[in-house]
Amino acid sequence: MIIEALEIPLEKYPGLISRMKDRDLYLLMGELDHACRYIQDAVANTAKFEVKPSPAEFQDSEKIAPVIELMQKELERRAGQKQQP
């Protein structure tokens, strides 16, 4: 999932994110965040995980952080709009 998300240039994400439904955006953000945390946990705690991620996988998990941040900001913006009368 992370690799597929990285195939899209970061500059295109704001437009793509703005067209997504709240639920879909939240689910995608959650899945990407979970995948990143799983890789980072596996690197940090090799005793718990049988397979250690490759350096490339770890780098990919770090590269996706700005995409997750864009998604989070969009969801926060939408929540702010819904709270305004």
Secondary structure, DSSP 8 states (H G I E B T S, - for coil): -HHHHHTS-GGGHHHHHHHS-HHHHHHHHHHHHHHHHHHHHHHH-TTT-SS---HHHHHHHHHTHHHHHHHHHHHHHHHHHHH--
